[in-house]
C-alpha cells in the first residue's frame, strides 16, 4: 500500500476528517483525564456542554471567544495569501497600548468620539507593529515568521515597562494603568459582560467572508496563497497583496486588543499578555483560514476555556487540562486535514522479466 495525491477531493471529506480528529482527541485525552482522577465522560460534559446550558455560561463563552475571533481573523487573512504572520500576539498588545495612550491622554472625550478614536488607535497600533516585518519581507525578502515572532516578546516587555513606569496607577501603586474615562467603555450586551466588540467581530467575519468567497480580490488572494509563482505568471501582484494583507492582519489584531481593554478591563493590565495572538494561530488553522471557520473555532475554544474553569472547580481537574485538550485537537485536526489530500492505493507488483535461456 502507498499514498498518492488525490486529483479531486469529495466535499464530505474535509468535515469527515475534522469529525475523525475530534473523536481521536477524545480518545487521546481520556487517559490523562482518568489519571487526574475524573471520569472522561463527566469531564468532557463539563468542558463542552455545561457552559452552554445557562445564559450566564453562554455569555462567558461569547466573552472568551471575542479576542480569539479578532486574532484568528488576523492570522487567517495573512496566511490565506501566503504571508505567515506569527506576530498577532504583539500586534494585539500594540493595539491595546495605543488605545490606552489615547484614553489616558484624552480622558474626557464623549462616548460618540471616544469609541471610534479608541478603536482606530488600536487598529493603527497593530498596523505599526506589523509594518516592520512586512517591510523587511517585501524589500529584503526576510522571513516574516522570524521577524513577527521576535517582536512578540518585545511587545510584552514594552507593556511591562509602561505599566511599571509612566502608566503605573498612582492611586493603587499596582502595575496597572488608571481606569479609562467612561466614554471609552464599549456598551455591554443583554445585561451581561459581553460587549459590543463581539458585534464588531461578527461584522468583520461577514465582510471577510464575502470578500474571500464572492469578489475578484478573493480569487487573487487565494491564488497568491496557493501558488505564488503561477499567480505572478498570470499577472497577480503577489508581493503587493502580501504587503497589504500583512497590514490588514495587524489592524485586525490591534482592534482585538482595543476591544479587550475597552470592553472588558477598562484599563491596561499585565494580564492582557495571555497568549491571545498565539491562540489565534490555532483558531485560524483549525478554521481552515476561512472567516466562518474562524468564528466556529473561536466559539469552540471559548467554550473549552470556560468549561476548563468549571471543571477545575467541580471536578478538581487541573486548569491546564483545557490547554491539553486544545493542543491535542489542533494536532489531530492538522494531521487529518493533511492526510485527506492523499489516498491509499495497493502497490502493483512489478512484472517479472522474462528469463533468458542460458547456454550450457
C-alpha positions in Angstrom: 0.0 0.0 0.0 1.2 3.5 -0.7 -0.1 7.1 -0.5 -0.9 9.0 -3.7 -2.1 12.6 -4.1 -5.9 12.9 -4.8 -6.8 14.5 -8.1 -10.2 15.6 -6.6 -11.5 15.7 -3.1 -15.1 14.7 -2.2 -16.9 17.6 -0.5 -17.7 15.4 2.5 -14.0 14.6 3.1 -13.0 17.7 5.0 -15.8 17.7 7.6 -15.4 14.0 7.9 -11.7 14.5 8.6 -12.5 17.0 11.3 -15.0 14.6 12.9 -12.5 11.8 13.0 -10.0 14.2 14.5 -12.5 15.2 17.3 -13.1 11.5 18.1 -9.4 10.9 18.2 -8.9 13.8 20.5 -11.5 12.4 22.9 -9.7 9.0 22.9 -6.2 10.5 23.4 -7.3 12.8 26.3 -9.4 10.3 28.1 -6.3 8.7 29.6 -4.8 11.9 31.1 -8.3 12.9 32.5 -8.6 9.5 34.1 -5.2 9.8 35.6 -6.1 13.2 37.0 -8.9 11.4 38.9 -12.1 12.1 36.9 -14.4 10.2 34.6 -13.7 11.2 31.0 -17.4 11.4 30.1 -18.1 13.7 33.0 -15.1 15.9 32.2 -16.0 16.3 28.5 -19.5 17.2 29.5 -18.1 20.0 31.8 -15.7 21.1 29.1 -18.1 21.4 26.2 -21.8 21.0 27.3 -22.1 22.6 30.7 -21.1 26.2 29.7 -23.8 26.3 27.0 -26.7 25.2 29.4 -27.1 28.5 31.2 -27.4 32.1 30.0 -24.5 33.2 32.1 -22.3 30.4 30.9 -23.2 31.2 27.2 -22.3 34.8 27.8 -19.0 33.9 29.3 -18.3 31.7 26.2 -19.0 34.6 23.9 -16.8 36.9 26.0 -13.9 34.4 25.9 -14.3 33.9 22.1 -14.3 37.6 21.2 -10.5 38.2 21.4 -9.8 34.9 19.7 -12.2 36.0 16.9 -10.1 39.0 16.1 -6.7 37.3 16.3 -8.0 34.3 14.4 -9.2 36.6 11.6 -5.9 38.5 11.6 -3.9 35.3 11.2 -6.2 33.8 8.6 -6.2 36.8 6.3 -2.4 36.8 6.3 -1.9 33.0 6.0 -4.5 33.0 3.1 -2.2 35.0 0.9 1.0 33.2 1.9 2.2 35.7 4.5 2.8 33.7 7.7 2.2 36.3 10.4 3.0 34.7 13.8 3.0 38.2 15.4 -0.6 38.6 16.2 0.3 38.5 19.9 2.5 41.5 19.7 0.1 43.3 17.4 -2.8 42.6 19.8 -0.8 44.2 22.7 0.3 47.1 20.5 -3.3 47.9 19.7 -4.2 47.8 23.4 -1.3 50.1 24.3 -2.2 52.5 21.5 -5.8 52.7 22.7 -4.5 53.2 26.3 -2.3 56.1 25.2 -5.3 57.8 23.6 -7.6 57.1 26.6 -5.1 58.4 29.1 -4.2 61.5 27.0 -7.9 62.4 26.2 -9.8 61.1 29.2 -12.8 63.4 28.9 -13.9 62.7 25.3 -17.6 62.0 25.0 -18.7 58.5 24.0 -19.6 59.4 20.4 -15.9 60.5 19.9 -14.1 58.2 22.3 -15.3 54.9 20.9 -14.2 55.4 17.3 -11.0 57.2 18.4 -10.1 54.3 20.7 -10.8 51.6 18.2 -9.0 53.4 15.3 -6.0 54.0 17.6 -5.9 50.2 18.4 -6.1 49.3 14.7 -3.2 51.8 13.9 -1.2 50.4 16.8 -1.5 46.9 15.3 -0.6 48.2 11.8 2.5 50.0 13.2 3.7 46.7 14.9 3.1 44.7 11.7 4.8 47.3 9.5 8.5 46.4 10.0 8.2 42.6 9.3 6.1 43.3 6.3 8.5 45.9 5.0 11.5 43.6 5.6 9.7 40.8 3.7 8.8 43.0 0.8 12.1 44.9 0.4 14.7 42.4 1.6 13.0 39.0 1.4 13.5 38.4 5.2 11.3 35.6 6.5 8.3 37.1 8.3 7.9 34.0 10.6 11.1 35.0 12.4 10.6 38.8 12.5 6.9 38.7 13.5 7.7 36.1 16.2 10.6 38.0 17.6 8.5 41.2 18.0 6.1 39.4 20.3 8.3 39.4 23.4 9.3 43.0 22.6 5.7 44.0 22.9 5.4 42.2 26.2 8.5 44.0 27.5 7.1 47.3 26.4 3.8 46.6 28.1 5.6 45.7 31.4 7.9 48.8 31.1 4.9 51.1 30.6 2.9 49.6 33.5 5.8 49.6 35.9 6.8 53.1 34.7 4.9 56.1 33.4 1.5 54.3 33.3 1.6 52.8 36.8 -1.6 53.7 38.6 -0.6 56.4 41.2 -3.7 55.6 43.4 -3.1 51.9 43.9 0.6 51.6 43.1 -0.1 48.4 41.2 1.4 47.9 37.7 -1.9 48.7 36.0 -2.9 51.9 34.2 -5.6 54.2 35.5 -9.1 53.3 34.5 -10.3 54.8 31.2 -12.9 57.5 31.1 -16.5 56.3 30.8 -16.6 57.4 27.1 -14.1 54.6 26.2 -16.2 51.8 27.6 -17.8 49.6 24.9 -21.5 49.1 25.6 -22.4 45.7 27.2 -25.0 43.5 25.5 -28.1 41.9 27.1 -27.1 42.9 30.6 -24.1 40.6 30.6 -20.3 41.1 30.4 -20.4 40.5 26.6 -19.6 43.8 24.9 -20.1 45.5 21.5 -16.6 44.2 20.4 -18.4 40.9 19.6 -20.7 42.7 17.2 -17.7 44.4 15.5 -16.0 41.0 15.2 -19.2 39.4 13.6 -19.3 42.3 11.1 -15.7 41.6 10.2 -16.5 37.9 9.8 -19.3 38.8 7.3 -17.2 41.3 5.4 -14.1 39.0 5.1 -16.3 36.0 4.1 -17.9 38.0 1.3 -14.5 39.3 0.1 -12.9 35.9 0.1 -15.8 34.0 -1.5 -17.6 36.4 -3.8 -15.1 39.0 -5.2 -12.3 39.1 -7.7 -10.0 40.2 -4.9 -10.8 37.0 -3.0 -9.8 34.9 -6.1 -6.5 36.7 -6.3 -5.8 36.3 -2.6 -6.5 32.5 -2.9 -4.3 32.3 -6.0 -1.5 34.1 -4.3 -1.5 31.8 -1.3 -1.9 28.5 -3.2 0.6 29.0 -6.0 2.5 32.3 -5.9 4.6 31.6 -9.0 1.6 30.7 -11.1 -0.3 33.7 -9.8 2.6 36.0 -10.6 2.8 34.5 -14.1 -0.9 35.3 -14.6 -0.5 38.9 -13.6 -1.5 38.8 -9.9 0.7 41.2 -7.8 1.6 38.6 -5.1 4.1 40.8 -3.3 1.7 43.8 -3.1 -1.2 41.6 -1.9 1.0 40.1 0.8 2.2 43.5 1.9 -1.4 44.8 2.2 -2.7 41.7 3.8 0.1 41.9 6.4 -1.0 45.4 7.4 -4.7 44.4 7.4 -3.8 41.5 9.6 -2.0 43.8 12.0 -5.1 46.1 12.1 -7.4 43.2 12.9 -5.2 42.1 15.8 -4.8 45.6 17.1 -8.6 46.0 17.0 -8.8 42.9 19.2 -6.5 44.5 21.7 -8.5 47.7 21.7 -11.8 45.7 22.1 -10.4 43.9 25.1 -9.2 46.9 27.0 -12.3 49.0 26.1 -14.9 46.2 26.6 -13.5 44.0 29.4 -10.8 45.6 31.5 -11.4 49.3 31.0 -7.7 49.8 31.8 -4.4 48.3 30.7 -3.1 45.4 32.8 -0.3 42.8 32.6 -2.9 40.0 32.3 -3.6 41.2 28.8 -0.5 39.2 27.6 -2.4 35.9 27.9 -1.5 34.4 24.6 -4.5 35.6 22.5 -2.3 36.0 19.5 -0.7 32.6 19.7 -4.1 31.0 20.2 -5.2 33.0 17.1 -2.8 30.8 15.0 -4.7 27.8 16.4 -8.0 29.3 15.6 -7.1 30.2 12.0 -5.5 26.8 11.3 -8.4 24.8 12.7 -10.8 27.1 10.9 -9.3 26.3 7.6 -8.3 30.0 7.1 -12.0 30.9 6.4 -13.9 33.6 8.2 -16.8 31.3 9.2 -14.4 28.6 10.2 -12.6 31.1 12.5 -15.9 32.1 14.1 -16.8 28.4 14.8 -13.4 27.6 16.3 -13.2 30.7 18.4 -16.6 29.8 19.9 -15.4 26.2 20.4 -12.2 27.3 22.2 -14.1 29.9 24.2 -16.4 27.1 25.3 -13.5 24.8 26.3 -11.8 27.7 28.2 -15.0 28.4 30.2 -15.5 24.7 30.7 -12.0 24.2 31.9 -12.6 26.8 34.7 -15.8 24.9 35.6 -14.1 21.5 35.6 -11.3 22.7 37.8 -13.8 23.8 40.4 -16.4 21.0 40.1 -14.2 18.0 39.3 -10.9 19.2 40.8 -9.2 18.8 37.4 -6.1 20.9 36.7 -6.9 24.1 34.8 -4.2 23.3 32.3 -6.2 20.3 31.1 -8.2 22.6 28.9 -5.0 23.6 27.2 -4.0 20.0 26.7 -7.4 19.3 25.1 -7.0 22.3 22.8 -3.4 21.3 21.8 -4.3 17.7 21.0 -7.3 18.9 19.0 -5.0 21.1 17.0 -2.6 18.3 16.2 -5.2 15.8 15.2 -7.1 18.2 13.0 -4.0 19.4 11.2 -2.9 15.8 10.7 -6.4 14.8 9.5 -6.7 17.7 7.1 -3.2 17.0 5.7 -3.8 13.3 5.2 -7.1 13.9 3.4 -5.2 15.2 0.4 -3.9 11.6 -0.2 -5.5 8.2 -0.7 -4.2 4.7 -0.2 -3.7 2.5 -3.2 -2.4 -1.0 -3.5 1.1 -1.4 -4.8 1.1 -3.2 -8.2 3.8 -5.9 -8.4 6.4 -5.3 -11.0 6.1 -7.7 -13.9 8.8 -10.3 -13.8 11.4 -10.0 -16.5 11.3 -13.0 -18.9 14.1 -15.5 -18.1 16.7 -15.7 -20.7 17.7 -19.1 -21.8 21.3 -19.7 -20.6 23.8 -21.7 -22.6 25.2 -25.0 -21.4 
